[in-house]
Amino acid sequence: WGTMFGYFSLESDAETVKRITFYKHKETPGLGGEVDKDWFKNNFIGKKLIDESGNLVSVEVVKGYVSSTDPYAKHKVDGISGATITGRGITTFLKEDLKKYNPYFAKIRKLNEIGSL
């Protein structure tokens, strides 16, 4: 129902989610308001932003649950029941904002590759 404010951090590999948190939103309590609950935020920890080809795919909030057999599960998190639009909004803003920083993150990933040779 309005702009969401939060923080998103990555591990030093510049492709693994370290943490996400929301500190201000106008979401409905018990529905989209669940974005600030640990059970939701913890779903992002360890998710990957980059696919096997090195392309930015970000993290997608899916309707329902992420299947453990889904080959793309490492790029997806469980959605919030009754908050599909909130989930879509999070998915969109993450991908769009991460695109802006991806050239910088790509340099970090390249330096990490060089350092591990």
C-alpha positions, 0 to 999 in steps of 0.5 A: 500500500506504499513504499517499503524501506529496508536494507539488503546485504550480500556476502563478500562473494557479491552473489549470496544474500547475507540479510534483508530487513524492512524497517518501514512499510504500510503493508496490512498486518498479518498479510503483507506486514509479515515482511518484517517477520524473521520467518520471512526475512530468513528465507533470503539468507543464502539465496543466490543472485547469479545463475551458473552462466554469471547472469543476474537473476536476483531472488524471486518471491514465489506464490506458495512454497519453493519446491526442494526439487525446483532447479532454481530454488536457490533463487527463490523464497516462499511467498506470504499467503494473501500478499501476492502483490507484496511479493511481486513488488519485492521481486521487482524492486530487488531485480531492478535495484540490483541491476544498477549495482551489478557492474560493481558486483561483477567486478568484485566477483571477478576479483574473487575469481582472480584471487582464488586462482 
